[in-house]
Amino acid sequence: MNQKFTSRDRLAKDTAEVIKKGERIRRDSIILYYFRGERPRLSVVISAKVTGSVGRNKMRRWVREKFRKEKDFLENYGIVVIFKPGAEKYSYREVKDRISKLWKKAGITGKKV
């Protein structure tokens, strides 16, 4: 079980493609796009209107940490998580719980290794 967040786990250049072709689920100030891929990959997008750069980077780290710990149990999807204004009020636990609920609703979780 590899628990690193490597460059292979980053969606990077395919982010726009997942947003364009993928399905979308929204929960409050968090939007999740997902599209079938060859392995679980993640991209996090946070609006500059959310908070300062320190807060945006902290939220980005929170989502990457959640992904890193659970990537062995995720289905093969490209995942884009977008934070909109209003997300700055969430604590680490709230972000983690909301992301889990979005992944379950999308059917991304469930693969047992």
Summary of the structure (lengths in Angstrom):
residues: 113
radius of gyration: 13.0
end to end distance: 8.7
largest distance: 39.0
contacts: 330
relative contact order: 0.24
helix: 46%
strand: 25%
